[in-house]
Amino acid sequence: MNICMVGYGMMGVWHSQALLGPAAGSDVVLHTAVGRRADALEEFAKRFGYRRWTTSLEEALADPAIDVVILATPSEQHEAQALACFAAGKHLLLEIPMGMSLAAAERIVAAGEQAGVTWGLCHPMRFHIEQLEMRRRIAAGEERIRHIAGRFFLKRLTNMGVTGYMRSWTDNILWHHFCHFVDLGMFLFDYAPIRRVQGHLAPLHPKTGVPMEAVVLVETEDDRTLLVHGSYHAEYRLYDKLIVTDRDTYFFDSVNSTMRTAAGVQPMEQEQANCVRVITDLLGAIRERRQPLAAGRTVLPAMRALQTVQDDWDARWGARSIRGRPL
């Protein structure tokens, strides 16, 4: 199974490391790497053993030897690149977020289904062992979620990523980071009907040109709630979630990789381990001709919730292109 990796940032590195591990399977070949800067791309390709590299995605997609494309690229490029992959008949793993609007997500889902390829999204929160076990208990009637609260706070006044690499693109707190939490809520609620979505997205920051704070509140018809809030202007990093059920209370600290329950604190797998599970699931879905755990259509409920908050911002400030999110 020949792999084409598009992007050599943190997620390109994590996905490449996962593909080199035993969980990926012996039939996996790191075939082609694609990136923007030739010098950095060549170093990345040689480091992980890709057979070739190119700065042209079009050239890579024209290669009949490539079976699977992994898009680890800036969020604003996901839609056009995913559509190009489907047009070329390639299986696909698309990084979060699927698109920068509900309409973009719907176009991607429709194109993927029409292409008849196997494709999924990198939504790593779905793949946490603890979350999968909780979903099993919920499905078995052993536990019921009452409330989910997520926090995402960091300092991002420049385009430097968490690895210290200065990026060429600008992130979006609502469509990228909040997508993780909102999708997990929809997933654990088993896509229950939504009564109401409320939110707040801050005005454009004079230095960064993007909203720096956001709040999303989702209420289900059966009175369960999801609350996500965060800021790109915090002095230190918070990345955690609290899940209250009728059985226990779970606090997942992704920064320190711990889970706290009524019984105490225990270690939790680090974030990179979930990347391995995402890759393994996607490759397994291709081999077994099944849907992956994060299939595109299953993410649309989260995209609808995010679009509600974006629509409110557009009505207040005017729909416009901003850094990292062109219309």
Summary of the structure (lengths in Angstrom):
residues: 327
radius of gyration: 19.3
end to end distance: 35.9
largest distance: 54.7
contacts: 1098
relative contact order: 0.15
helix: 39%
strand: 29%
